[in-house]
Amino acid sequence: MAFHDDYVIDPEFQSKLPVNDAGTIERLEAKLLKEGCIDPVRVWGKIIVDGMTRVPICRRAKIKFKVVEMEFADREEAMRWIIENQLARRDLTDTMHKYLIGSLY
């Protein structure tokens, strides 16, 4: 495990994530500080495709995290994976769920 400073957040990919309120980010940060980063960060090349909220917190707090490399044929396939991954979340609002479904088509 390492800090992995060379991975980046792509603004287009990040636009498919629900916007977290300050309370949600504070709870995530408290959990990461207490337990460490349990779930691996998923990347495609140098681009983060899962963990875009966790990574900045981990970097600030110097929390190491594991990385899993994903393989996609192109940006479109990576975007589709991100959207489908987000659709599996239980905390999506109805509006965000509809937006993501629409993004697939």
N, CA and C of each residue as an Amber inpcrd file, in Angstrom:
protein
   315
   0.8430000  -1.1800000   0.0000000   0.0000000   0.0000000   0.0000000
   0.8870000   1.2420000   0.0000000   0.3680000   2.2860000  -0.6410000
   1.1140000   3.5280000  -0.7330000   0.1350000   4.6880000  -0.8160000
   0.6680000   5.8970000  -0.9880000  -0.1730000   7.0850000  -1.0870000
  -0.6130000   7.3470000  -2.5200000   0.1380000   6.8670000  -3.4900000
  -0.2460000   6.9340000  -4.9000000  -0.5980000   8.3570000  -5.3520000
   0.3530000   9.2610000  -5.2270000   0.1190000  10.6540000  -5.6090000
  -0.0260000  10.8610000  -7.1040000   0.3180000   9.8560000  -7.8920000
   0.3000000  10.0460000  -9.3460000  -1.0530000   9.7570000  -9.9920000
  -2.0430000   9.3030000  -9.2290000  -3.3640000   9.0540000  -9.7930000
  -4.1830000  10.3420000  -9.7820000  -5.0000000  10.5220000 -10.8170000
  -5.7430000  11.7750000 -10.9700000  -7.2490000  11.5230000 -11.0340000
  -7.9940000  12.5820000 -10.7520000  -9.4520000  12.5550000 -10.8630000
  -9.8250000  13.2740000 -12.1450000 -10.5330000  12.5900000 -13.0030000
 -10.9820000  13.1530000 -14.2790000 -12.3090000  13.8860000 -14.0340000
 -12.3870000  15.1780000 -14.3750000 -13.6200000  15.9360000 -14.1230000
 -14.8600000  15.3460000 -14.7930000 -14.7250000  14.8050000 -15.9950000
 -15.8790000  14.2070000 -16.6780000 -16.3680000  12.9690000 -15.9170000
 -15.4370000  12.1440000 -15.4710000 -15.8160000  10.9630000 -14.7040000
 -16.4300000  11.3770000 -13.3620000 -15.8570000  12.3650000 -12.7260000
 -16.3460000  12.8170000 -11.4310000 -17.7630000  13.3960000 -11.5290000
 -18.1090000  13.9270000 -12.7040000 -19.4390000  14.5170000 -12.8810000
 -20.5470000  13.4770000 -12.7670000 -20.2130000  12.2150000 -12.8380000
 -21.2050000  11.1410000 -12.7290000 -21.4230000  10.6980000 -11.2810000
 -20.7340000  11.3360000 -10.3510000 -20.8840000  10.9780000  -8.9410000
 -21.8670000  11.9210000  -8.2630000 -22.6340000  11.4180000  -7.3090000
 -23.4850000  12.3190000  -6.5380000 -22.6090000  13.2930000  -5.7590000
 -23.0790000  14.5140000  -5.6050000 -22.3460000  15.5070000  -4.8230000
 -22.5980000  15.2010000  -3.3500000 -21.5220000  15.0100000  -2.6040000
 -21.6440000  14.7000000  -1.1800000 -21.7240000  15.9910000  -0.3780000
 -22.6150000  16.0040000   0.5980000 -22.6820000  17.1700000   1.4700000
 -21.5470000  17.1040000   2.4860000 -21.3350000  18.2050000   3.2010000
 -20.2220000  18.2930000   4.1490000 -20.3120000  17.2060000   5.2180000
 -21.5290000  16.9050000   5.6700000 -21.6880000  15.8770000   6.6990000
 -21.2590000  14.5090000   6.2260000 -21.5960000  14.1800000   4.9930000
 -21.2110000  12.8840000   4.4260000 -19.6920000  12.7750000   4.3330000
 -19.0520000  13.8410000   3.8820000 -17.5880000  13.8280000   3.7530000
 -16.9390000  13.7380000   5.1350000 -17.4900000  14.4530000   6.1080000
 -16.9460000  14.3830000   7.4720000 -17.0590000  12.9710000   8.0380000
 -18.2050000  12.3110000   7.8060000 -18.3720000  10.9340000   8.2900000
 -17.3970000   9.9820000   7.5980000 -17.2120000  10.1630000   6.2840000
 -16.2620000   9.3280000   5.5540000 -14.8480000   9.5520000   6.0810000
 -14.4900000  10.8070000   6.2990000 -13.1530000  11.0990000   6.8140000
 -12.9420000  10.4740000   8.1870000 -13.9340000  10.5710000   9.0640000
 -13.8220000   9.9670000  10.4000000 -13.6480000   8.4550000  10.2900000
 -14.4030000   7.8430000   9.3950000 -14.2960000   6.3910000   9.1980000
 -12.9070000   6.0080000   8.6720000 -12.4100000   6.7780000   7.6930000
 -11.0840000   6.4890000   7.1410000  -9.9950000   6.6790000   8.1940000
 -10.1140000   7.7030000   9.0160000  -9.1230000   7.9440000  10.0710000
  -9.1390000   6.8220000  11.1020000 -10.3160000   6.2930000  11.3770000
 -10.4450000   5.2410000  12.3790000 -10.0320000   3.8740000  11.8490000
 -10.4960000   3.5410000  10.6240000 -10.3210000   2.1880000  10.0960000
  -9.2700000   2.0630000   9.0020000  -8.8360000   3.1850000   8.4510000
  -7.9800000   3.1340000   7.2700000  -8.8510000   2.9750000   6.0390000
  -8.2250000   2.9250000   4.8990000  -8.9580000   2.7820000   3.6380000
  -9.0620000   1.2880000   3.3260000 -10.1880000   0.7110000   3.6820000
 -10.3960000  -0.7320000   3.5510000 -10.6360000  -1.1220000   2.0930000
 -11.4910000  -0.3670000   1.4140000 -11.8280000  -0.6800000   0.0300000
 -10.7350000  -0.1660000  -0.9150000 -10.3260000  -0.9850000  -1.8600000
  -9.2910000  -0.5110000  -2.7890000  -9.8220000   0.5810000  -3.7110000
  -8.9200000   1.4310000  -4.1420000  -9.2350000   2.4510000  -5.1290000
  -9.0520000   1.7930000  -6.4910000 -10.0030000   1.9900000  -7.3780000
  -9.9200000   1.3980000  -8.7120000  -9.4790000   2.4650000  -9.6960000
  -8.5020000   2.0890000 -10.5340000  -7.9450000   3.0340000 -11.5000000
  -7.9200000   2.4340000 -12.8920000  -7.9380000   3.3160000 -13.8610000
  -7.7490000   2.9570000 -15.2700000  -6.5730000   3.7870000 -15.7390000
  -5.4460000   3.1270000 -15.8990000  -4.2190000   3.8770000 -16.1660000
  -3.9010000   4.7120000 -14.9410000  -3.8450000   6.0210000 -15.1060000
  -3.5920000   6.9330000 -13.9770000  -4.8640000   7.6380000 -13.5090000
  -6.0260000   7.2420000 -14.0640000  -7.2880000   7.9060000 -13.7560000
  -8.0720000   7.0810000 -12.7350000  -8.5070000   7.7310000 -11.6680000
  -9.3150000   7.0680000 -10.6490000 -10.7360000   6.8870000 -11.1830000
 -11.2360000   5.6610000 -11.1430000 -12.6120000   5.3980000 -11.5780000
 -13.5220000   5.0350000 -10.3980000 -12.9540000   4.7020000  -9.2600000
 -13.7290000   4.4520000  -8.0490000 -12.8550000   4.8150000  -6.8590000
 -13.3250000   5.7680000  -6.0660000 -12.5450000   6.2350000  -4.9180000
 -12.2530000   7.7200000  -5.0030000 -12.9700000   8.4310000  -5.8550000
 -12.6950000   9.8540000  -6.0870000 -12.9500000  10.7140000  -4.8580000
 -13.7750000  10.2540000  -3.9460000 -14.0020000  10.9960000  -2.7090000
 -12.9950000  10.5710000  -1.6510000 -12.6750000   9.2860000  -1.6220000
 -11.7480000   8.7650000  -0.6100000 -10.3100000   9.2360000  -0.8090000
  -9.8570000   9.2750000  -2.0550000  -8.4400000   9.5610000  -2.3170000
  -7.9910000  10.9190000  -1.7720000  -8.7100000  12.0100000  -2.0280000
  -8.2480000  13.2860000  -1.4650000  -8.1680000  13.2730000   0.0670000
  -9.1260000  12.5960000   0.7030000  -9.0910000  12.4880000   2.1670000
  -7.8700000  11.6890000   2.5950000  -7.6420000  10.5640000   1.9450000
  -6.4880000   9.7220000   2.2710000  -5.1740000  10.4780000   2.0620000
  -5.0780000  11.2340000   1.0030000  -3.8500000  11.9930000   0.7450000
  -3.6150000  13.0370000   1.8300000  -4.6610000  13.7820000   2.1960000
  -4.5270000  14.8130000   3.2410000  -4.1080000  14.1950000   4.5700000
  -4.7130000  13.0480000   4.8920000  -4.4630000  12.4130000   6.1890000
  -3.3040000  11.4160000   6.1480000  -2.6760000  11.2950000   4.9830000
  -1.5670000  10.3460000   4.7940000  -1.9770000   8.9100000   5.1330000
  -3.1610000   8.5450000   4.6590000  -3.6710000   7.1840000   4.8220000
  -3.3440000   6.4160000   3.5480000  -2.6630000   5.3060000   3.7010000
  -2.3200000   4.4920000   2.5380000  -3.5520000   3.7440000   2.0410000
  -3.5520000   3.4480000   0.7350000  -4.6730000   2.7080000   0.1610000
  -4.1790000   1.7660000  -0.9200000  -4.9150000   0.6800000  -1.0890000
  -4.6120000  -0.2850000  -2.1410000  -5.2150000   0.2010000  -3.4500000
  -4.6060000  -0.2290000  -4.5490000  -5.0830000   0.1380000  -5.8820000
  -5.3410000  -1.1250000  -6.6830000  -6.4860000  -1.1490000  -7.3610000
  -6.8110000  -2.2270000  -8.2880000  -6.8870000  -1.6030000  -9.6730000
  -6.1420000  -2.1660000 -10.6060000  -6.1430000  -1.6450000 -11.9710000
  -7.2650000  -2.2880000 -12.7700000  -8.0360000  -1.4350000 -13.4380000
  -9.1470000  -1.8810000 -14.2680000  -8.7200000  -1.7750000 -15.7320000
  -9.3240000  -2.5910000 -16.5550000  -9.0410000  -2.5330000 -17.9890000
 -10.3230000  -2.1910000 -18.7380000 -10.2510000  -1.1470000 -19.5380000
 -11.3650000  -0.7280000 -20.3740000 -10.8410000  -0.4760000 -21.7720000
 -11.6680000  -0.7030000 -22.7580000 -11.2670000  -0.4910000 -24.1510000
 -11.0850000   0.9890000 -24.4590000 -11.9000000   1.8510000 -23.8070000
 -11.8500000   3.2810000 -24.0880000 -12.5800000   4.0430000 -22.9880000
 -12.6230000   5.3750000 -23.1190000 -13.2830000   6.2210000 -22.1210000
 -14.7620000   5.8800000 -21.9820000 -15.4050000   5.5740000 -23.0920000
 -16.8280000   5.2530000 -23.0570000 -17.0940000   4.0310000 -22.1820000
 -16.2660000   3.0150000 -22.3270000 -16.4250000   1.8130000 -21.5050000
 -16.1390000   2.1210000 -20.0410000 -15.1240000   2.9210000 -19.7840000
 -14.8100000   3.3160000 -18.4030000 -15.9760000   4.0960000 -17.7960000
 -16.5430000   5.0270000 -18.5670000 -17.6730000   5.8300000 -18.0850000
 -18.8710000   4.9400000 -17.7880000 -19.1260000   3.9870000 -18.6540000
 -20.2520000   3.0670000 -18.4400000 -20.0510000   2.2880000 -17.1410000
 -18.8320000   1.8230000 -16.8740000 -18.5460000   1.0910000 -15.6410000
 -18.7890000   1.9880000 -14.4290000 -18.3250000   3.2300000 -14.4980000
 -18.5120000   4.1720000 -13.3860000 -19.9990000   4.3600000 -13.1050000
 -20.7700000   4.5800000 -14.1560000 -22.2120000   4.7920000 -13.9900000
 -22.8720000   3.5570000 -13.3950000 -22.5680000   2.3810000 -13.9230000
 -23.1620000   1.1510000 -13.3940000 -22.7460000   0.9080000 -11.9480000
 -21.5110000   1.2360000 -11.6250000 -21.0240000   1.1030000 -10.2580000
 -21.7950000   2.0530000  -9.3320000 -22.0320000   3.2690000  -9.7800000
 -22.7900000   4.2330000  -8.9780000 -24.2460000   3.7980000  -8.8080000
 -24.8150000   3.1940000  -9.8230000 -26.2020000   2.7400000  -9.7420000
 -26.3970000   1.6540000  -8.6790000 -25.3330000   0.9890000  -8.2920000
 -25.4080000  -0.0500000  -7.2650000 -25.4420000   0.5350000  -5.8510000
 -25.2190000   1.8510000  -5.7260000 -25.2270000   2.4910000  -4.4050000
 -26.6330000   2.5200000  -3.8250000 -26.7180000   2.3580000  -2.5280000
 -28.0080000   2.4040000  -1.8420000 -28.4310000   3.8180000  -1.4840000
 -27.5020000   4.7510000  -1.4560000 -27.8100000   6.0990000  -0.9840000
 -28.1070000   7.1000000  -2.1080000 -28.3750000   6.6120000  -3.3100000
 -28.6850000   7.5170000  -4.4170000 -30.0780000   8.1170000  -4.2480000
 -30.1880000   9.4040000  -4.5540000 -31.5100000  10.0190000  -4.5790000
 -32.2220000   9.5470000  -5.8470000 -33.5280000   9.6830000  -5.8750000
 -34.2820000   9.3140000  -7.0800000 -33.8120000  10.1290000  -8.2770000
 -33.5440000  11.4030000  -8.0420000 -33.0860000  12.2800000  -9.1250000
 -31.7500000  11.8060000  -9.6890000 -30.8070000  11.4780000  -8.7980000
 -29.4900000  11.0190000  -9.2580000 -29.6180000   9.6740000  -9.9650000
 -30.4750000   8.7990000  -9.4650000 -30.6830000   7.4970000 -10.0970000
 -31.1920000   7.6880000 -11.5320000 -32.1740000   8.5590000 -11.7080000
 -32.7150000   8.8300000 -13.0380000 -31.6660000   9.4510000 -13.9500000
 -30.8590000  10.3650000 -13.4000000 -29.7930000  11.0060000 -14.1800000
 -28.8030000   9.9520000 -14.6820000 -28.3870000   9.0580000 -13.8010000
 -27.4160000   8.0230000 -14.1830000 -28.0060000   7.0650000 -15.2120000
 -29.2590000   6.6610000 -15.0300000 -29.9250000   5.7940000 -16.0130000
 -29.9310000   6.4950000 -17.3670000 -30.2900000   7.7690000 -17.3760000
 -30.2950000   8.5370000 -18.6170000 -28.9240000   8.6410000 -19.2410000
 -27.8790000   8.7140000 -18.4040000 -26.5060000   8.8080000 -18.9100000
 -26.0700000   7.5660000 -19.6540000 -26.6930000   6.4480000 -19.3530000
 -26.3320000   5.2010000 -20.0260000 -26.8270000   5.1730000 -21.4720000
 -27.8060000   6.0290000 -21.7930000 -28.4140000   5.9700000 -23.1060000
 -28.1880000   7.2030000 -23.9290000
